[in-house]
Amino acid sequence: MEHLNNSLVKNLKKYPEKVLQFGEGNLLRGFVDWQIDVMNKKGNFNGSVVVVQPRGQEKIEKLNEQDGLYTLYLQGMKEGKAVQEHSIITSISRGINLFNEYDQYLELATNPELRFIFSNTTEAGIAFDENDRLEDCPQKSFPGKLTAFLYQRYNAFQGDKDKGLIIIPCELIERNGEKLKEIVLKYAELWYLGDEFVAWIHEGNTFCNSLVDRIVPGYPRDTIEEITEELGYKDNLLVVGEQYHLWVIEGPQSIREEFPAHLAGLNTLVVDDLTPYRTIKVRILNGAHTAMTPVSYLYGINTVAQAIEDGVTGQFVKELIYDEIIPTLDLPMEELHSFAEAVLDRFRNPFMQHFLLSISLNSMSKFKTRDLPTLLEYYNRKRELPKKLVFSLAALISFYKGKRGEEEIHLADDQDVLNLFEVQWSQYNGTIDSVKDIVSSVLGYEKVWEMDLNQVPGLTAAITNDLFNIETKGMKKAVKSILGQKAAN
């Protein structure tokens, strides 16, 4: 069977190279390059991507062997239905091997049609390496490589501010564009590149913070044989992703004119401040994940999709989102409900096995970041505690006992957290007083919470009551009592 190449694509078009991309991984190919492909096919962008690999060279070689082509296989809920669909992505023109084609990399900097730089070099990629030098071919760090490229462009166009670039990092760190720019300026100082270059960075280039959201598991090793049979060709770079996507770019509205994703029907937003969007993602998507995990797992469920489809735990999660999380957020209600519906669709994706135990990693710190702000904000606004979030924290304390019935739970957290729970649960004797002692110790563990949660009015008593019910009645009866008469029998 033939490998994917240009000869297998009818009416293949070539586009001007408008984008330099640092990174060849699943997220960029299943998210950014896919969006560019969609825009090209709808006639909105007319540009292609040149890819460099931040570390190594293996993927670049594979990419060039397939003429920059690969298949994106999207699986998930679409308009309420489970949908699988695939397409060949044609937006990548070539890959450059930085280790033996560095001259091509610098030559790209002189291309007047180049306009964008995208990156995803992992959270550790946006970092300063004091050992990098301008004369290195290439530099070790991604920001070092980027600074050398920008300096080459600055010189090639004699500091013309109209030849600056729009730089949009996709690394999953807060204020990613600002942090990248800070490091570029640090290299400019280290390498004595001059005040005029620094001014050009500030005045001619736009560094955008961005938030990306799409689950892209990547190469489907378990099902690749049947997928290959279906496609009729081999593809070493095939990528699997979910249907849902969201890209929020913080920057001037003029970006929409040059990157008109909205005209292609893509869920890409250019906003003045992405903070609210990050907040709703963390609070609704990540917060619901963390809160549902101990409740659903102790209920006897193993995956996210099973939890959503179950009549009891599914209702628990929905009420948690709509009744407790959404009321603490300040975006338009229509927008919040739309995001919540998309999250629930993503949770019930039948094509992805998302195990609750994998989500449970470091649950204490996750609850602090994702759910505690909601709990506290709910109390501040309503002067009462959110019952389901409180119950989920009680369930989390029960989860850290390390038992689901007679089955051992393999807990994964910092050792000091595990030690805390081991000591507390060793003193449990079945009485409500011993439960209160456990709860008081956990809520007072300021190393995680950075505050004494026993000071939140009524919280210690509420969690003590919920935890005692979980331990004496079992999770199934306890969660139904929280849901009241609406719970399934």
ChimeraX attribute file (.defattr): number of C-alpha atoms within 10 A of each C-alpha:
attribute: neighborCount
match mode: 1-to-1
recipient: residues
	/A:1	8
	/A:2	9
	/A:3	13
	/A:4	24
	/A:5	18
	/A:6	14
	/A:7	9
	/A:8	12
	/A:9	12
	/A:10	7
	/A:11	8
	/A:12	10
	/A:13	11
	/A:14	13
	/A:15	16
	/A:16	14
	/A:17	22
	/A:18	19
	/A:19	26
	/A:20	23
	/A:21	24
	/A:22	22
	/A:23	22
	/A:24	23
	/A:25	18
	/A:26	21
	/A:27	24
	/A:28	21
	/A:29	25
	/A:30	27
	/A:31	22
	/A:32	20
	/A:33	22
	/A:34	21
	/A:35	24
	/A:36	27
	/A:37	24
	/A:38	20
	/A:39	23
	/A:40	19
	/A:41	15
	/A:42	13
	/A:43	12
	/A:44	19
	/A:45	23
	/A:46	18
	/A:47	23
	/A:48	23
	/A:49	27
	/A:50	21
	/A:51	25
	/A:52	22
	/A:53	22
	/A:54	22
	/A:55	17
	/A:56	11
	/A:57	17
	/A:58	10
	/A:59	19
	/A:60	21
	/A:61	16
	/A:62	16
	/A:63	22
	/A:64	17
	/A:65	16
	/A:66	19
	/A:67	18
	/A:68	24
	/A:69	24
	/A:70	24
	/A:71	22
	/A:72	24
	/A:73	22
	/A:74	20
	/A:75	21
	/A:76	23
	/A:77	22
	/A:78	16
	/A:79	9
	/A:80	10
	/A:81	10
	/A:82	15
	/A:83	16
	/A:84	15
	/A:85	10
	/A:86	15
	/A:87	13
	/A:88	16
	/A:89	20
	/A:90	26
	/A:91	30
	/A:92	28
	/A:93	20
	/A:94	21
	/A:95	26
	/A:96	21
	/A:97	23
	/A:98	22
	/A:99	14
	/A:100	11
	/A:101	13
	/A:102	15
	/A:103	13
	/A:104	12
	/A:105	22
	/A:106	18
	/A:107	13
	/A:108	21
	/A:109	22
	/A:110	18
	/A:111	16
	/A:112	15
	/A:113	14
	/A:114	22
	/A:115	20
	/A:116	20
	/A:117	20
	/A:118	21
	/A:119	24
	/A:120	22
	/A:121	22
	/A:122	13
	/A:123	13
	/A:124	12
	/A:125	15
	/A:126	24
	/A:127	15
	/A:128	19
	/A:129	15
	/A:130	11
	/A:131	11
	/A:132	18
	/A:133	17
	/A:134	19
	/A:135	9
	/A:136	13
	/A:137	16
	/A:138	20
	/A:139	21
	/A:140	16
	/A:141	21
	/A:142	25
	/A:143	25
	/A:144	27
	/A:145	22
	/A:146	20
	/A:147	24
	/A:148	25
	/A:149	18
	/A:150	22
	/A:151	20
	/A:152	18
	/A:153	23
	/A:154	22
	/A:155	13
	/A:156	17
	/A:157	16
	/A:158	11
	/A:159	18
	/A:160	13
	/A:161	16
	/A:162	13
	/A:163	22
	/A:164	23
	/A:165	19
	/A:166	20
	/A:167	23
	/A:168	24
	/A:169	28
	/A:170	25
	/A:171	23
	/A:172	16
	/A:173	16
	/A:174	14
	/A:175	17
	/A:176	21
	/A:177	22
	/A:178	15
	/A:179	17
	/A:180	24
	/A:181	22
	/A:182	14
	/A:183	19
	/A:184	25
	/A:185	18
	/A:186	18
	/A:187	23
	/A:188	21
	/A:189	13
	/A:190	14
	/A:191	15
	/A:192	11
	/A:193	16
	/A:194	10
	/A:195	11
	/A:196	11
	/A:197	20
	/A:198	17
	/A:199	13
	/A:200	19
	/A:201	24
	/A:202	15
	/A:203	12
	/A:204	18
	/A:205	20
	/A:206	20
	/A:207	21
	/A:208	23
	/A:209	25
	/A:210	27
	/A:211	26
	/A:212	20
	/A:213	16
	/A:214	16
	/A:215	18
	/A:216	22
	/A:217	14
	/A:218	18
	/A:219	18
	/A:220	15
	/A:221	7
	/A:222	8
	/A:223	9
	/A:224	15
	/A:225	12
	/A:226	10
	/A:227	16
	/A:228	14
	/A:229	11
	/A:230	9
	/A:231	14
	/A:232	13
	/A:233	14
	/A:234	20
	/A:235	21
	/A:236	16
	/A:237	23
	/A:238	24
	/A:239	22
	/A:240	21
	/A:241	27
	/A:242	23
	/A:243	21
	/A:244	18
	/A:245	17
	/A:246	16
	/A:247	20
	/A:248	22
	/A:249	25
	/A:250	22
	/A:251	21
	/A:252	12
	/A:253	13
	/A:254	10
	/A:255	15
	/A:256	16
	/A:257	12
	/A:258	13
	/A:259	19
	/A:260	18
	/A:261	22
	/A:262	15
	/A:263	15
	/A:264	18
	/A:265	12
	/A:266	15
	/A:267	13
	/A:268	21
	/A:269	20
	/A:270	21
	/A:271	15
	/A:272	12
	/A:273	14
	/A:274	18
	/A:275	17
	/A:276	12
	/A:277	18
	/A:278	17
	/A:279	16
	/A:280	21
	/A:281	19
	/A:282	16
	/A:283	24
	/A:284	27
	/A:285	20
	/A:286	19
	/A:287	25
	/A:288	26
	/A:289	23
	/A:290	27
	/A:291	27
	/A:292	27
	/A:293	28
	/A:294	28
	/A:295	29
	/A:296	28
	/A:297	23
	/A:298	21
	/A:299	20
	/A:300	14
	/A:301	18
	/A:302	18
	/A:303	21
	/A:304	27
	/A:305	23
	/A:306	21
	/A:307	26
	/A:308	22
	/A:309	13
	/A:310	14
	/A:311	13
	/A:312	20
	/A:313	25
	/A:314	20
	/A:315	19
	/A:316	24
	/A:317	23
	/A:318	16
	/A:319	15
	/A:320	22
	/A:321	25
	/A:322	15
	/A:323	14
	/A:324	21
	/A:325	25
	/A:326	21
	/A:327	17
	/A:328	20
	/A:329	18
	/A:330	11
	/A:331	14
	/A:332	8
	/A:333	12
	/A:334	9
	/A:335	9
	/A:336	21
	/A:337	14
	/A:338	10
	/A:339	18
	/A:340	22
	/A:341	15
	/A:342	18
	/A:343	20
	/A:344	21
	/A:345	22
	/A:346	22
	/A:347	24
	/A:348	22
	/A:349	24
	/A:350	17
	/A:351	16
	/A:352	18
	/A:353	14
	/A:354	17
	/A:355	16
	/A:356	22
	/A:357	17
	/A:358	12
	/A:359	18
	/A:360	23
	/A:361	16
	/A:362	15
	/A:363	22
	/A:364	20
	/A:365	17
	/A:366	19
	/A:367	23
	/A:368	17
	/A:369	17
	/A:370	23
	/A:371	26
	/A:372	20
	/A:373	16
	/A:374	23
	/A:375	21
	/A:376	17
	/A:377	19
	/A:378	21
	/A:379	16
	/A:380	12
	/A:381	11
	/A:382	11
	/A:383	11
	/A:384	14
	/A:385	21
	/A:386	20
	/A:387	17
	/A:388	23
	/A:389	26
	/A:390	22
	/A:391	24
	/A:392	27
	/A:393	25
	/A:394	24
	/A:395	28
	/A:396	23
	/A:397	21
	/A:398	22
	/A:399	21
	/A:400	22
	/A:401	18
	/A:402	18
	/A:403	14
	/A:404	15
	/A:405	10
	/A:406	7
	/A:407	8
	/A:408	10
	/A:409	16
	/A:410	12
	/A:411	17
	/A:412	15
	/A:413	16
	/A:414	13
	/A:415	8
	/A:416	10
	/A:417	18
	/A:418	15
	/A:419	11
	/A:420	15
	/A:421	19
	/A:422	14
	/A:423	12
	/A:424	17
	/A:425	18
	/A:426	10
	/A:427	12
	/A:428	15
	/A:429	10
	/A:430	11
	/A:431	11
	/A:432	17
	/A:433	13
	/A:434	17
	/A:435	22
	/A:436	20
	/A:437	16
	/A:438	23
	/A:439	26
	/A:440	19
	/A:441	17
	/A:442	22
	/A:443	21
	/A:444	18
	/A:445	17
	/A:446	12
	/A:447	11
	/A:448	17
	/A:449	17
	/A:450	10
	/A:451	13
	/A:452	16
	/A:453	20
	/A:454	17
	/A:455	11
	/A:456	13
	/A:457	13
	/A:458	11
	/A:459	19
	/A:460	22
	/A:461	14
	/A:462	18
	/A:463	25
	/A:464	23
	/A:465	17
	/A:466	23
	/A:467	29
	/A:468	22
	/A:469	18
	/A:470	21
	/A:471	16
	/A:472	13
	/A:473	12
	/A:474	15
	/A:475	24
	/A:476	17
	/A:477	14
	/A:478	21
	/A:479	25
	/A:480	18
	/A:481	14
	/A:482	15
	/A:483	17
	/A:484	9
	/A:485	9
	/A:486	11
	/A:487	15
	/A:488	12
	/A:489	9
